[in-house]
Amino acid sequence: MSKQKKEGPRRKPLTKVRLKNYVLNVLGNPFNVIVFFSLIMLFCLIVIPVLTMLQTTFVVAKAELRSIPGAQLGDYTLFYWKYLLASPLTKSILWQPFLHSLIIGFFVTVIAIPLGAVLAWLMIRSDIPGKKLLSLLIIVPYMIPSWCKALSWLAVFRNATSGSKGLLTGLGIPIPDWMAYGPFAIIAVMVMHYYAFSYIMVSGSLRSINSELEEMGEIQGANKVQILRKITFPLVLPAILSAAIMTISKSIGSYGVAANLGNRISYYVLATRMKEFINDSPKGVGYAMSLLMILLACGTIFANQKMVGVRKSYATIGGKGTRSNLIKIGKAKYGLLVFIAGFLVIAMVMPTFVLVMESFQIYTGGGYGLSNLSLYAWIGSLDKAPLEAYAYNGIFKNSEFIRALLNTIKLSIIASILTAFSGQFLGYISTRGRGKWYGTLVEQLVFIPYLMPAVAFAAIYFAMFSQKRLGGLIPSLYGTFALILLVSVVKHFPFASRSGTANMLQISTELEEAAEIAGASFWRRIGKIVIPLAKNGFVSGFMLVFISIAKELDLIAILMTPRNYTLSYLAFEYSKSLMPQCADAIAIVMLLFILLCYRIANRFGADISKSWG
């Protein structure tokens, strides 16, 4: 008897009949079917492409048959890894770009994090006047795509190295290459963009801190510096560390800014070197670099987990009943107002102004006199070009621009609809599967694209769909709109899923349970309860993804062909082609498009700024 108690009841053997009944029971539940197909979809769209790219780095490609004596197409090889890690070119193709990426990531983080944190503290905790307007203006520079800021930098500092003058060079002010291009320029532009990570996260953390903690310190005789150092800073430290990890990860993996400001003087980072190999040859080396970038990004996320102790969540302090009293900063408020105004001029007013004005110039750097102003970049035609060097019509008479505009709108709308729908279903599975294996697995799989730099993520799909595989079961999609659409959708799964999860958490399961007791089927419950209640969240999720995709450059750069150019990539190409006026005009159109979408999104309650990178 005691022996039976120790062993416990024996399980019945798994017979064919029991297995069949179990499978039918699982498949007979619509929710289980959704979970099953969602897991298959995520496995096929995320796990298999990563494994395919890894395999590609060990298989001989057709282009390398001459470089590998005796090799046959498809043979196993270490050629690409040796080329990258142990060849005479290793220093120039790997270690130098790697060092450049680390330098940029380090300095962007060291400057942007304190800047964003100070601005957040002033907006949330201080009594500085005009905070409602200032808090909006501070986040506006982040709405401007980083590649637009790079064009603005060139418009001001461009010198003879680019073949055309910038504003300062045109005024007779000599601009050295180190200021116009390279690490200084890249860091400056990225700081003006990525400070927003720190601002958003620290301001969110400060809002959740009860100011009574700081008041108690003041009662005990602590001055403002001691309160900041001993009370406020430790409480917001998790948000600061999370912002630092995100900033360094994003700046290391950024392509658009580094390509615009670095390639002109052969200053390469990992992202720009990787794109060169993937576009040219050997492609396997580019894929190997992509894997190294992914490992580097995963390392930063792992560091975030260890330091903050929270995976995927950047919230710091929660709780209800918090109270926030403002700290009086006396006469210092006026000096700080001047500081904020100067920052906004540098980060928002100047970039926009120089883009607009250069788009109207005949000679870049030739001044703003009427004799040097023209509408050519907007509505001009080649037969009436003021300079023979002009190679394109004005953008509104340019078929390439019209096609790029339509491609941008088409890509943004279709990708956003697919991503928003997927996000709602994935969010539904995550919330209803809390504490269960499938809910945890869905969350983990959805989070994987977030770990990867955009250029590296695009390289995965380039590797998988560059040729037919499995006898044509996986088609060759290179050069097609479908591949760009697929990459855009899957890359934004984490944002859409997070939006969907937050949306579904607001819909109580009691509503579905009551309907189920009343006899409503699963699909009737979804159609009559979940979808109507999730409508506003779906629209917000749609707008979040729409704006992010519309301004994207890093993610699609590797996949572009002339037929599928978007506005962001067309501006990048025109900038390289010594036609900065047209590139600036496209950037202005893009900026107006994003601001319009931002206003529409705000009408639906979407918090756009938290999804942009």
Salt bridges, closest charged atoms under 4 A:
ASP127 OD2 - LYS333 NZ 3.35
GLU212 OE2 - ARG323 NH2 3.07
GLU214 OE1 - ARG125 NE 2.86
GLU215 OE1 - ARG323 NH2 3.31
GLU276 OE1 - ARG273 NH1 3.22
GLU358 OE2 - ARG158 NH1 3.03
GLU443 OE1 - LYS312 NZ 3.19
GLU512 OE2 - ARG432 NH2 2.82
GLU573 OE2 - LYS576 NZ 3.17
ASP607 OD2 - LYS610 NZ 3.63
